[in-house]
Structure formats: C-alpha cells, structure tokens
Amino acid sequence: MGEQAEPQGRRTTLRKIAVVLAVLAALFFGGKALGWWGSADDGAFKLYGNVEIREVQLGFRVGGRIERLLVDEGDKVTPGQVLAELDTRPLQDKLAQAEARLAGAAALASRDINGSRPQQIAEARAALASAEAALVEARRQLERRQSLVGKGFISRAEVQTAEAGVDAARARVDAARAALSLAQEGVRDEEQAASLANRSAIEAERRAVTTDLTDAVIRAAEPGQVLTRAREVGAIVQPGQTVLTLALTQPVRVRAYIAEPDLPKIRPGQAVKVRVDGSDREWDGRIGFISSVAEFTPKTVQTEQLRTDLVYRVRLTVNDPGGQLRQGQPVTVILPSGRN
C-alpha cells in the first residue's frame, strides 16, 4: 500500500513540474510573439511590424464648381495624371480682362519710354512758327493804329484792342514754345516709372490668374490608389476642401520595432525579407532608418532590468512593384543570418 502511494505522489509532482514548465514556456514565447521586438526562430532574426499608412488629402487651391472627376474609389493613379477639374470659365474671363489691361498698360509704358514721334515734334515746330507769325502781325497792326490815333482817324479803344491782340499772340507763342520743348524732351522720369510700375502690377495680376487656372486641376504627385471620393461633379467646393483621398503605394514602407539589446544586430541599408500572414511569398526590402529615441518606456528608466524593455522604431523600404502589400497590413521582417 505504501509502495503504491509513493510512485503516485512522485508522478503527481512530475506532472506539476511539467505544467509549470509549460506555463513558463508559453509566457516566454507568447511574449515574444505578441511584442513588436524581434525573435530569432529558425536561426533567423525576426521583427514584427505593419505596412505604414500613407494618405494624402487632395483638393483645389481655388474654389469653384467641379466639372469633371476622372477617377473613382479603388482606381490606381500615376504621377501627373489628371484626377479632377473645376469649371474654369470664370477664370478664363478674368484672364482675358487682365490681358486686355496689360496690353493698354504696355502701350502707355512704351509711349512714355520712346518719347514723342518725329511727326509730333514737327507739328509742334509748325505751331510755334505760326504763333510767332501771328505775333509779328499783331505788333504791326498795333503800330499802324497807334499812328492813326494821333491823327484822329481812329479811337483810343481800337488801339487798346490791338494791344490786347499783341498780348494774346505773345501768350500763344509761349504756349507753342513750351509744347515744342515738351515734345522734344519727352515724358518725365517719374511718369515713366509710374507707367512701368502699372504695367508690372497688371502682369502680376495676369500671372495670378494663370496660377489659379493651373490650380483648378488636381494631378497626382505620386503613384497611389484612390481611397475616398468625397465630392461629386457639380458640387461647389471651397479652396482646400477635400475632394479625393489618395493612398500612396510607392515606395512601400514598413514600421517595426526592435528591443534595445538587439540593436547591434541591425544597421541601415541591411537587406531583409518581408512576409505576410497566410502566404509563403517573400518581398525584398532594406532597413532605411533606425530611431535614436526609445519608445513606450520613460526616458528616466535606467536600471538594467528595465532597459531590456526599451524598443526603437525601425523603418524599412520594401520592393513591391505589383502593389500586393496593403497599408496597415501586419508583416514579419526576417534578417537571415549571414546576409547583408
């Protein structure tokens, strides 16, 4: 009876020890599997992470009515591809107005710079000669009437009229002489500067309208896929309002984390393999960035026991020309031993 009880107690003790070892193993390997940091199963060092979510909100820099939407949700786009357009008729009218004003301002500026034409100077000289001839005639008439008034043939009032005619003729000569001088010298420097400034201002207005016309078109800046079509044709949108949401698909970037003790195992530029759940396919990639700042634990923690909990962010670039990796998808990053 005692001999049977002793083996049974020993078996019970062994079972308890086996259960404890199984629990410890589950905690250890389960912690490795659930964390972001790496493991070294099958002789290869592994990191766990996700494909980065990279999105951009696209909208027009100017407001207006949407005339065309050329893509739908799920469509893939290439750099430079036109995605949406506004009705540009109001902007075309503004451009035509600016160009007409610019033509007038340019003509005035050219006139001020070039000065008077030879014909205008000749006309001013002829007007001065005519005024001088009229003055000579007015003086002759005055002298004749002055000689007659002394003999009593005409009244004193007629002499005064002749004197006024001389004064008027002299004034017309002065005016003609000033007009000739102005035609010869041209426009003043200040007036030339003012006309040039006016032309430059209207040129700037035309450039602004041209820029608005360019911004009335949404083009893809990078390869991607349309996630959301937030507006439809005919909608009135304000400047900067989201019309399309684009997911950037190239280059594919993966964000992973590595524990502080494993930092010496990786380096920028190191070649890696990337896998996803449910597939045996591997994608080639390279480590591009290793953060110099620890995350998830306070910076003040300095004990040796807790330093092992520090993790660092790692960014990798993956070669996926077929676009099979999805943003946010969990991935396993493998650093095969002996490979660079």
Wavefront OBJ file of the C-alpha trace (Angstrom):
o trace
v 0.000 0.000 0.000
v 2.803 2.433 0.957
v 4.810 1.446 -2.130
v 1.873 2.316 -4.435
v 1.347 5.687 -2.756
v 4.986 6.695 -3.210
v 5.106 6.306 -7.049
v 1.709 8.005 -7.352
v 2.972 11.004 -5.363
v 6.106 11.164 -7.489
v 4.012 11.159 -10.673
v 1.846 13.926 -9.287
v 4.917 16.007 -8.528
v 6.325 15.446 -12.038
v 3.022 16.489 -13.595
v 3.037 19.706 -11.580
v 6.572 20.469 -12.674
v 5.633 19.809 -16.312
v 2.646 22.147 -16.037
v 4.803 24.894 -14.540
v 7.411 24.500 -17.290
v 4.698 24.586 -19.941
v 3.243 27.779 -18.485
v 6.679 29.433 -18.335
v 7.397 28.419 -21.937
v 4.036 29.759 -23.063
v 4.663 33.069 -21.292
v 8.120 33.419 -22.790
v 7.319 32.505 -26.370
v 3.921 34.146 -26.245
v 5.513 37.418 -25.112
v 7.920 37.235 -27.998
v 5.102 36.599 -30.463
v 2.839 39.389 -29.184
v 5.527 42.084 -28.914
v 6.955 44.323 -31.590
v 10.508 43.344 -30.872
v 12.451 40.683 -32.688
v 12.880 36.977 -32.218
v 15.447 34.528 -33.532
v 13.400 31.483 -34.513
v 14.767 29.051 -37.110
v 18.174 30.694 -36.994
v 16.842 33.985 -38.467
v 16.287 37.171 -36.522
v 12.723 38.499 -36.911
v 10.950 41.790 -36.402
v 7.215 42.357 -36.364
v 5.502 45.399 -37.733
v 2.970 46.860 -40.160
v 2.921 48.433 -43.595
v 2.780 52.197 -42.957
v -0.450 54.010 -43.751
v 0.408 56.929 -46.036
v -2.505 59.058 -47.214
v -2.875 62.494 -48.747
v -5.984 64.682 -48.892
v -6.345 66.264 -52.345
v -8.283 69.439 -53.062
v -8.288 72.543 -55.273
v -6.360 75.618 -54.152
v -9.146 77.751 -55.625
v -12.875 77.473 -55.163
v -15.437 76.717 -57.821
v -17.764 74.128 -59.335
v -16.412 70.651 -60.073
v -16.731 69.983 -63.797
v -15.029 66.587 -64.092
v -13.984 63.746 -61.780
v -11.865 61.292 -63.725
v -11.232 58.608 -61.070
v -13.288 56.530 -58.682
v -12.573 54.740 -55.418
v -10.116 51.905 -55.924
v -8.545 53.323 -59.090
v -4.772 53.346 -59.267
v -3.137 56.590 -60.367
v 0.261 57.549 -61.752
v 2.297 60.745 -61.210
v 0.996 63.630 -63.315
v -2.376 62.013 -64.007
v -5.338 64.437 -64.031
v -7.820 63.419 -61.336
v -10.352 66.268 -61.243
v -11.072 69.644 -62.850
v -13.079 72.753 -61.992
v -15.210 74.844 -64.331
v -12.660 77.431 -65.489
v -14.917 79.824 -67.389
v -14.857 82.497 -64.648
v -11.074 82.281 -64.526
v -10.824 82.455 -68.323
v -12.845 85.702 -68.242
v -10.524 87.133 -65.594
v -7.519 86.159 -67.692
v -8.939 87.881 -70.780
v -9.603 91.034 -68.764
v -6.074 91.002 -67.337
v -4.536 90.539 -70.778
v -6.529 93.470 -72.197
v -5.466 95.731 -69.342
v -1.881 94.581 -69.768
v -1.922 95.473 -73.473
v -3.061 99.026 -72.647
v -0.526 99.453 -69.860
v 2.280 98.144 -72.069
v 1.356 100.611 -74.811
v 1.402 103.543 -72.390
v 4.734 102.456 -70.953
v 6.254 102.153 -74.432
v 4.953 105.600 -75.371
v 6.476 107.160 -72.277
v 9.821 105.433 -72.819
v 10.088 106.120 -76.544
v 9.015 109.771 -76.266
v 7.345 111.837 -78.991
v 7.379 110.783 -82.617
v 9.203 112.924 -85.211
v 5.855 113.966 -86.673
v 4.722 115.295 -83.291
v 7.917 117.359 -82.937
v 7.477 118.740 -86.479
v 3.876 119.632 -85.679
v 4.971 121.484 -82.526
v 7.587 123.443 -84.522
v 4.969 124.433 -87.101
v 2.600 125.580 -84.364
v 5.373 127.715 -82.837
v 6.193 129.279 -86.231
v 2.516 130.074 -86.775
v 2.230 131.671 -83.355
v 5.347 133.768 -83.958
v 3.973 134.955 -87.319
v 0.702 135.910 -85.643
v 2.632 137.895 -83.055
v 4.511 139.802 -85.780
v 1.223 140.651 -87.471
v -0.367 141.747 -84.185
v 2.541 144.090 -83.482
v 2.303 145.577 -86.981
v -1.396 146.235 -86.503
v -0.706 147.884 -83.166
v 1.926 150.195 -84.650
v -0.397 151.190 -87.513
v -3.269 152.015 -85.175
v -1.005 153.993 -82.845
v -0.014 156.218 -85.791
v -3.641 156.724 -86.762
v -4.953 157.547 -83.318
v -2.700 160.616 -83.154
v -4.241 161.969 -86.359
v -7.738 161.353 -85.031
v -8.646 158.757 -87.638
v -9.440 156.006 -85.072
v -10.465 155.907 -81.454
v -8.305 155.065 -78.459
v -10.370 151.896 -77.912
v -9.182 150.407 -81.184
v -5.586 150.889 -80.083
v -6.322 149.101 -76.840
v -7.858 146.238 -78.804
v -4.684 145.964 -80.878
v -2.568 145.941 -77.702
v -4.684 143.081 -76.322
v -4.186 141.207 -79.596
v -0.420 141.534 -79.222
v -0.573 140.165 -75.679
v -2.691 137.234 -76.811
v -0.354 136.458 -79.688
v 2.641 136.605 -77.348
v 0.912 134.132 -74.983
v 0.234 131.723 -77.865
v 3.914 131.893 -78.813
v 4.925 130.990 -75.246
v 2.483 128.072 -75.228
v 3.726 126.776 -78.589
v 7.341 127.093 -77.483
v 6.584 125.069 -74.295
v 4.763 122.409 -76.327
v 7.770 122.045 -78.619
v 10.108 121.730 -75.650
v 7.878 119.044 -74.092
v 7.729 117.116 -77.358
v 11.498 117.223 -77.695
v 12.257 116.207 -74.095
v 9.558 113.548 -73.761
v 7.845 112.319 -70.580
v 9.409 112.992 -67.198
v 11.302 110.188 -65.467
v 8.702 109.998 -62.700
v 5.889 109.464 -65.208
v 7.897 106.761 -66.970
v 8.466 104.983 -63.642
v 4.755 105.200 -62.835
v 3.716 103.701 -66.182
v 6.274 100.885 -65.837
v 5.035 100.114 -62.316
v 1.448 99.984 -63.547
v 2.445 97.545 -66.292
v 4.268 95.315 -63.766
v 1.233 95.279 -61.464
v -1.073 94.141 -64.248
v 1.464 91.484 -65.297
v 1.371 90.160 -61.729
v -2.429 90.034 -61.874
v -2.271 88.013 -65.075
v 0.244 85.580 -63.526
v -2.044 85.156 -60.513
v -4.982 84.251 -62.759
v -2.780 81.841 -64.715
v -1.761 80.180 -61.445
v -5.416 79.896 -60.445
v -6.130 78.157 -63.754
v -3.344 75.675 -63.051
v -4.684 75.068 -59.544
v -8.160 74.362 -60.931
v -6.819 70.909 -61.876
v -5.900 68.142 -59.410
v -2.990 65.990 -60.538
v -1.438 63.014 -58.776
v 2.000 63.844 -57.432
v 2.932 60.228 -56.573
v 1.704 56.760 -57.510
v -1.212 55.649 -55.387
v -4.766 54.406 -55.141
v -7.959 56.396 -54.618
v -9.436 55.618 -51.216
v -12.273 58.144 -50.964
v -14.204 60.246 -53.464
v -15.582 62.885 -51.132
v -17.274 65.161 -53.731
v -19.179 64.665 -56.964
v -19.477 66.524 -60.288
v -21.414 69.757 -59.929
v -20.525 70.317 -56.289
v -19.316 73.767 -55.246
v -16.092 73.438 -53.257
v -14.111 75.937 -51.226
v -10.326 76.351 -51.529
v -8.551 73.474 -49.800
v -11.688 71.366 -49.313
v -11.003 67.632 -49.640
v -12.205 66.153 -52.926
v -10.200 62.907 -53.056
v -8.209 60.875 -50.544
v -5.228 59.102 -52.057
v -3.240 56.246 -50.517
v 0.427 56.449 -51.507
v 1.504 52.989 -52.603
v 5.103 53.565 -53.670
v 7.527 53.246 -52.093
v 6.128 50.685 -49.633
v 7.333 51.381 -46.116
v 7.166 49.103 -43.113
v 7.342 50.241 -39.495
v 8.710 47.749 -36.982
v 10.247 47.863 -33.514
v 13.341 46.263 -32.063
v 14.342 45.696 -28.446
v 17.305 47.610 -27.057
v 19.570 44.529 -26.592
v 19.044 43.573 -30.275
v 20.111 46.929 -31.737
v 23.617 45.679 -32.676
v 22.027 43.077 -34.969
v 20.702 45.615 -37.477
v 22.072 48.570 -39.419
v 20.805 50.995 -42.079
v 20.958 49.547 -45.584
v 20.773 45.952 -44.379
v 18.869 43.587 -46.698
v 15.790 41.871 -45.261
v 12.879 39.682 -46.315
v 9.250 40.535 -45.605
v 6.411 38.042 -45.184
v 2.686 38.346 -44.516
v 0.274 36.012 -42.807
v -1.275 33.306 -44.973
v 1.363 33.422 -47.735
v 4.760 31.875 -48.302
v 5.870 34.667 -50.613
v 8.741 36.924 -49.558
v 9.413 40.518 -50.588
v 12.869 42.072 -50.692
v 13.469 45.089 -48.506
v 16.111 47.186 -46.803
v 16.401 48.925 -43.472
v 16.329 52.645 -44.099
v 16.029 54.283 -40.700
v 16.631 53.330 -37.085
v 15.306 55.757 -34.499
v 17.747 57.110 -31.972
v 14.958 57.619 -29.427
v 13.425 54.814 -27.366
v 9.645 54.474 -27.175
v 6.997 53.024 -24.861
v 9.073 53.381 -21.689
v 10.001 56.507 -19.687
v 13.332 58.036 -20.554
v 14.222 58.158 -16.883
v 14.291 54.345 -16.559
v 17.936 53.373 -16.207
v 18.001 50.037 -14.344
v 19.494 47.065 -16.159
v 16.332 45.035 -15.610
v 14.042 47.589 -17.284
v 16.436 48.674 -20.023
v 15.552 45.443 -21.861
v 12.004 46.777 -22.325
v 13.161 49.738 -24.410
v 12.222 49.470 -28.074
v 13.285 51.559 -31.064
v 11.359 52.300 -34.224
v 12.748 50.907 -37.496
v 11.593 51.964 -40.954
v 12.111 49.644 -43.907
v 11.557 50.116 -47.630
v 10.072 47.117 -49.458
v 10.212 46.375 -53.182
v 6.580 45.704 -54.129
v 6.049 46.773 -57.774
v 2.866 44.685 -58.002
v 1.223 46.571 -55.155
v 0.224 43.406 -53.278
v 1.035 44.711 -49.802
v -1.799 46.637 -48.166
v -1.443 49.640 -45.897
v -1.700 48.696 -42.240
v -1.125 45.003 -43.015
v 0.877 43.089 -40.346
v 4.188 41.780 -41.620
v 7.142 39.751 -40.398
v 10.595 41.096 -41.201
v 13.291 38.444 -41.441
v 17.023 39.118 -41.257
v 18.591 35.854 -42.463
v 21.860 35.016 -40.771
v 24.914 35.652 -42.913
v 23.124 38.048 -45.301
v 23.729 41.767 -45.723
l 1 2 3 4 5 6 7 8 9 10 11 12 13 14 15 16 17 18 19 20 21 22 23 24 25 26 27 28 29 30 31 32 33 34 35 36 37 38 39 40 41 42 43 44 45 46 47 48 49 50 51 52 53 54 55 56 57 58 59 60 61 62 63 64 65 66 67 68 69 70 71 72 73 74 75 76 77 78 79 80 81 82 83 84 85 86 87 88 89 90 91 92 93 94 95 96 97 98 99 100 101 102 103 104 105 106 107 108 109 110 111 112 113 114 115 116 117 118 119 120 121 122 123 124 125 126 127 128 129 130 131 132 133 134 135 136 137 138 139 140 141 142 143 144 145 146 147 148 149 150 151 152 153 154 155 156 157 158 159 160 161 162 163 164 165 166 167 168 169 170 171 172 173 174 175 176 177 178 179 180 181 182 183 184 185 186 187 188 189 190 191 192 193 194 195 196 197 198 199 200 201 202 203 204 205 206 207 208 209 210 211 212 213 214 215 216 217 218 219 220 221 222 223 224 225 226 227 228 229 230 231 232 233 234 235 236 237 238 239 240 241 242 243 244 245 246 247 248 249 250 251 252 253 254 255 256 257 258 259 260 261 262 263 264 265 266 267 268 269 270 271 272 273 274 275 276 277 278 279 280 281 282 283 284 285 286 287 288 289 290 291 292 293 294 295 296 297 298 299 300 301 302 303 304 305 306 307 308 309 310 311 312 313 314 315 316 317 318 319 320 321 322 323 324 325 326 327 328 329 330 331 332 333 334 335 336 337 338 339 340
